[in-house]
Amino acid sequence: MEGFRGFIILTLVFIIVILVIAFLFKAKKLLVPIIINILSVVLVVISLMFGGWEGMGLGFISVSLYLASIIVFLMIGFRYLLSK
C-alpha cells in the first residue's frame, strides 16, 4: 500500500500544479490539461523504450500525470457548466 500512497500524493501534487497553470491562462484553461494529457502519453511511449527500472519510474509518473490531467479537465469542465 505504500507505493499506492505515493501514487496518490504524486497525483494530487500534479492536480494542484496543473490547476494553477490552467488558471494562469485565463482564456484557454481547457488547453492546458489537454497538452499535459498528450505529454503523458508521449512519456508512456518513452518509458516503454527505456525499460527496466527507469522505464517503470517514467511510466509511474506518466500514469499519475495522465490521471491528474483528466481530473483537472473534468473539474474545469464542470466549473464551466455550473457557471452558465
N, C-alpha and C positions, 0 to 999 in steps of 0.2 A: 504493500500500500504506500510505501514511502516514495516510490517513483511516481505513483499516480498523484500524490500530493504536490510534488514538484511540477508535474504537468499542469495541474490546476493553477498553481501560483504563477507559472510562466504564462499561461493563457490569460489570466486576469491582468497581469502586467501588460501584455500585448493589447488587451482590450482598452486599457486606460491610455496607452500611448497612441493607439490608432484613433480613439475618440478625440484626444487633444489635437492631434494633427488634422483630423477631419474638421473640427470646429475652428481651426485657424484659417481654413479655406472656406469662407462663408458661402460662396456661390456654388461651389462644386463639392459638397460634403459627401455625396454618394460615390464620387470618383475615387476617393482615397481608399476605401475598403476594396473596391474592385481591383485597383492597382496592386494592393497588398495581396489580394487573393491570387492574382496571376503570378506575383513574385513567389508566393509559397508553393505553387505548382511547379515552377521552374526549380525551386530548391529541392523538391522531392525528386525530380529527374536527376539533378546533380548528385543528390545523396545516393541514388541507385548506381551512379557511375563510380563513386568513390568506394563504396562497400566497406566492410569492416566496421570498427568502432566509430570512425569519423563519419561514415555514411549514416550509421544509426543515430548519431547525435544530430546530424543535419536533418534527418528525417523526423526526429523528435521535435526539433524546433519548427520545422516547416508545417507539421500537422497542427501544432499549437497555434502557429500564425494563421493557418487556414481557418481553424475554428474561430479564432478571435475576429478575423475579418468578416466571417459570415455573421457572427453575433452582432458586431458593430453595424453591419449593413442592415440587419433586421431592426436594430434599435433606432437607427436614423430613419428608416422607412416608416416604422410605427409612429415615431415622433412627428414625421411629416404628415401622416394620415390623420393623427389626432389634432394637429394644429389647424386643419382645414375646417 
